[in-house]
Amino acid sequence: MRTWRWVLLALLLIVALGGAAVSAESDLPGRILFVKDGDLWLLDGSGSHQLATGGTFSQPSWAPDGGSLAYVYRGTNFGDIFVTDDQGQSQTRLTNSQSTVLDNNDWNLRPTFSPDGTLIAFVSDKNSTFPTVWLMNAADGTGRHALPAPGLAQEEAADALAWSPDGTQLAVTLFNEPGPTQIALIPLGLANRQLSRIVTDLPGGALDPAWAPDGSWIAFAGREGYAVEIYAEQPDGSSLTRLTNDGALARSPAWSPDGRRVAYLSNKTGYFEIWVVDVRADESGALVASGPRQLTQDLHVDAASGLSWGH
């Protein structure tokens, strides 16, 4: 009886994977992390591959060297951050928010590594009504502390994060009632006495920032009517450029390691799949994007978990 159960499970797995058609590009540089049905997947030039199963994973993020990744484990009314190797084999728990008392549970979300790989920025509601930005050591989760954001209202809630390539700033999705979300830059360290500042002003709001590898552009998702498109602007808020015109819902832009492509999620085919555009600067320095190309088909990617493109 046990043998037949294993045969049946194997057949079901073959059927499930066979239905997940992928049209990856053979020259796709690096690896793109994403989530499907609570499982960790990655996409490279040979197609998509399941990295870890469990149905409870979300928001994966590559370490700078591509040798490890952080992710969120979602439990009953709590979320904790783990780190694992690039094969999904060895897990280290960095936060421990599960409590026997429901009101004491915390949500720790949106982990993102510092450029040198030593720190992880994340959002947590541990000491606040709404999630705010925190930092901790990437190796073991020690040194956890809330990050001050001088110049911003304390009641603003934080979501998706992106670390500047030089390690001096975080781009953060912020929401403050009653307005829509916008992107803010929060300085790390007060030696230069910089204040945090809002750098987008889209009437419909902006979210999901992603910093270009050379630091020259920040891509993000911007609401426009009933659609959400992918935009980019320079860190000072200038040179706003729309990279897509899909007329659908787009989320989670992610730059390729060489800065020549931007992947994103779009539901233009009915479900969220991974798409990509080529980007380049023209003679005037303005950013120009190619038409979008679809990288996955019938995978129904989890849009809230986003993408992470690493080596």
Secondary structure, 3 states (H helix, E strand, C coil): CHHHHHHHHHHHHHHHHHCCCECCCCCCCCEEEEEECCEEEEEECCEEEEEECCCCEEEEEECCCCCEEEEEEEECCEEEEEEEECCCCCEEECCCCCCCCHHHCCEEEEEEECCCCCEEEEEECCCCCCCEEEEEECCCCCCCEECCCCCCCCCCEEEEEEECCCCCEEEEEEECCCCCCEEEEEECCCCCCCCCEECCCCCCCEEEEEECCCCCCEEEEEEECCEEEEEEECCCCCCCEECCCCCCEEEEEEECCCCCEEEEEECCCCCCEEEEEEEEECCCCCEEECCCEECECCCCCCHHHCCEEEC
